[in-house]
Amino acid sequence: MTLARKIVTRLIERGETVGTAESLTAGLVCVTLTEVPGSSAVVRGGLVVYATDLKNSLAGVDQALLDEHGAVHPEVAAQLAEGARVRCGADWGLGLTGVAGPDPQDGVVPGTVHIGLAGNGLRTVRTCWFEGDRGHVRTESALAALSLLGEHLA
C-alpha cells in the first residue's frame, strides 16, 4: 500500500480531513493524495502559493515575517500549514516552502525544505535537505510532507 493510500485510509478511519498550502511543490502533495480512490472524503483542497505575495494573501502568512526572513523559513511553513487548515476548513494542514533549485533563493541553498503541520492542537515543522534536480527535490518534499502527516495519524 502506498503512503498516500495509507494516509487517506487512516484519515477516513479517523473521520478527519486535510488541506495543503504548497509553494515549491506547487500542488504535488494534493495531487498525490487525490490519486487515491476515495480521497474526496478527506482531502478538502489546496492552495498553490508559489509567489511570495500569495503566501500572505491566500494562506495568511504574516507579511512582517516574509519581509524579515523571506519565503523560505520554518515559521513560514508553520503559518502555511495553519493557513491551509483554516482556509480549507480541514482538521489537518500541511504547508511546504523551500528551494527546488537550481539557484539559491534569498541566500537559501537549493534542496532546503521546510514542512509545517497543523492540527489537533499540534503545530510542528520539519526541515529537510534533499540533493538532486528540481524534480527530485519536489518529489522528496511531497513524500516527506506525507510522512510527517502519517506519523501523527499512526
VEXDREN-2710 file (C-alpha; in Angstrom, 1 decimal):
% VEXDREN-2710
k/r/px/py/pz
1/MET/0.0/0.0/0.0
2/THR/1.4/3.4/-0.9
3/LEU/2.0/6.1/1.7
4/ALA/-0.8/8.3/0.2
5/ARG/-3.2/5.4/0.3
6/LYS/-2.3/4.7/4.0
7/ILE/-2.9/8.3/4.9
8/VAL/-6.2/8.5/3.1
9/THR/-7.3/5.3/4.7
10/ARG/-6.3/6.5/8.2
11/LEU/-8.0/9.9/7.7
12/ILE/-11.2/8.1/6.7
13/GLU/-11.0/5.8/9.7
14/ARG/-10.5/8.8/12.0
15/GLY/-13.2/10.9/10.3
16/GLU/-10.6/13.7/9.6
17/THR/-9.7/15.9/6.7
18/VAL/-6.6/17.6/5.3
19/GLY/-5.8/20.8/3.3
20/THR/-2.5/21.9/1.9
21/ALA/-0.6/25.2/1.2
22/GLU/2.2/24.4/-1.2
23/SER/5.0/26.6/-2.6
24/LEU/7.9/24.7/-4.1
25/THR/5.7/21.6/-4.7
26/ALA/3.0/23.6/-6.4
27/GLY/0.2/21.2/-5.5
28/LEU/2.1/17.9/-5.7
29/VAL/1.1/16.8/-2.2
30/CYS/-2.6/17.4/-3.0
31/VAL/-2.2/15.7/-6.4
32/THR/-0.6/12.7/-4.7
33/LEU/-3.4/12.3/-2.2
34/THR/-6.2/12.8/-4.7
35/GLU/-4.8/10.0/-6.9
36/VAL/-6.1/7.6/-4.2
37/PRO/-9.7/6.4/-4.8
38/GLY/-11.9/7.7/-2.1
39/SER/-9.7/10.7/-1.3
40/SER/-12.6/13.1/-1.9
41/ALA/-13.9/12.1/1.5
42/VAL/-10.8/13.5/3.3
43/VAL/-9.0/16.0/1.0
44/ARG/-10.6/19.4/1.4
45/GLY/-8.4/21.2/-1.1
46/GLY/-5.1/23.0/-1.5
47/LEU/-3.6/26.4/-2.1
48/VAL/-0.7/26.8/-4.5
49/VAL/1.2/29.8/-3.2
50/TYR/4.2/29.8/-5.4
51/ALA/4.5/33.6/-5.4
52/THR/5.6/35.1/-2.1
53/ASP/2.7/37.6/-2.0
54/LEU/0.2/34.8/-2.2
55/LYS/1.6/33.2/0.9
56/ASN/0.2/36.3/2.7
57/SER/-2.9/37.0/0.7
58/LEU/-4.2/33.4/0.3
59/ALA/-2.6/31.5/3.2
60/GLY/-2.4/34.2/5.8
61/VAL/1.3/34.1/6.4
62/ASP/2.4/37.2/8.3
63/GLN/3.7/39.9/5.9
64/ALA/6.3/41.1/8.5
65/LEU/7.7/37.5/8.7
66/LEU/8.0/37.4/4.9
67/ASP/9.7/40.8/4.8
68/GLU/12.2/39.9/7.5
69/HIS/13.1/36.3/6.7
70/GLY/11.8/35.7/3.1
71/ALA/9.6/32.9/1.9
72/VAL/11.8/30.0/2.9
73/HIS/11.8/29.9/6.6
74/PRO/10.5/27.3/9.2
75/GLU/7.9/29.7/10.6
76/VAL/6.6/30.4/7.1
77/ALA/6.0/26.6/6.8
78/ALA/4.1/26.6/10.1
79/GLN/1.9/29.5/9.1
80/LEU/1.3/27.9/5.7
81/ALA/0.1/24.8/7.5
82/GLU/-2.2/26.7/9.8
83/GLY/-3.5/28.8/6.8
84/ALA/-4.3/25.6/4.9
85/ARG/-6.1/24.1/7.8
86/VAL/-8.2/27.2/8.4
87/ARG/-8.9/28.3/4.9
88/CYS/-9.7/24.8/3.7
89/GLY/-11.8/24.0/6.8
90/ALA/-9.7/20.9/7.5
91/ASP/-8.6/19.1/10.6
92/TRP/-5.0/19.0/9.4
93/GLY/-3.0/21.5/7.4
94/LEU/0.3/20.8/5.6
95/GLY/2.5/23.8/4.5
96/LEU/5.6/23.5/2.3
97/THR/8.2/26.0/1.4
98/GLY/11.7/25.6/0.1
99/VAL/14.2/25.9/-2.8
100/ALA/14.0/23.3/-5.5
101/GLY/16.9/24.9/-7.4
102/PRO/19.0/25.1/-9.3
103/ASP/19.8/28.5/-7.9
104/PRO/19.6/29.7/-4.3
105/GLN/16.7/31.9/-3.2
106/ASP/17.2/34.7/-0.7
107/GLY/20.5/33.1/0.3
108/VAL/18.9/29.7/0.9
109/VAL/20.7/26.8/-0.8
110/PRO/18.8/24.5/-3.2
111/GLY/17.4/21.4/-1.5
112/THR/16.4/23.2/1.7
113/VAL/12.7/22.5/2.5
114/HIS/10.5/23.4/5.5
115/ILE/7.4/21.4/6.1
116/GLY/4.7/22.5/8.5
117/LEU/1.9/20.5/10.0
118/ALA/-1.0/22.0/12.0
119/GLY/-4.0/20.2/13.6
120/ASN/-5.3/18.5/16.7
121/GLY/-3.6/21.0/18.9
122/LEU/-0.3/20.4/17.1
123/ARG/2.0/22.8/15.3
124/THR/5.3/21.4/14.2
125/VAL/7.9/22.0/11.5
126/ARG/10.4/19.6/9.9
127/THR/13.4/20.9/8.0
128/CYS/14.8/18.6/5.3
129/TRP/17.7/18.8/2.8
130/PHE/17.5/17.0/-0.5
131/GLU/20.1/16.6/-3.2
132/GLY/19.3/16.3/-6.8
133/ASP/17.5/18.2/-9.6
134/ARG/14.3/20.2/-9.2
135/GLY/12.0/17.2/-9.8
136/HIS/13.8/15.1/-7.2
137/VAL/13.7/17.8/-4.6
138/ARG/10.0/18.4/-5.2
139/THR/9.1/14.7/-5.2
140/GLU/11.1/14.1/-2.0
141/SER/9.5/17.1/-0.4
142/ALA/6.0/15.9/-1.1
143/LEU/6.8/12.4/0.3
144/ALA/8.4/14.0/3.4
145/ALA/5.2/16.0/4.0
146/LEU/3.0/12.9/3.7
147/SER/5.4/11.0/6.0
148/LEU/5.1/13.8/8.6
149/LEU/1.3/13.7/8.5
150/GLY/1.4/9.9/8.6
151/GLU/3.4/9.9/11.8
152/HIS/0.8/11.9/13.5
153/LEU/-2.1/9.7/12.3
154/ALA/-0.5/6.5/13.5
END
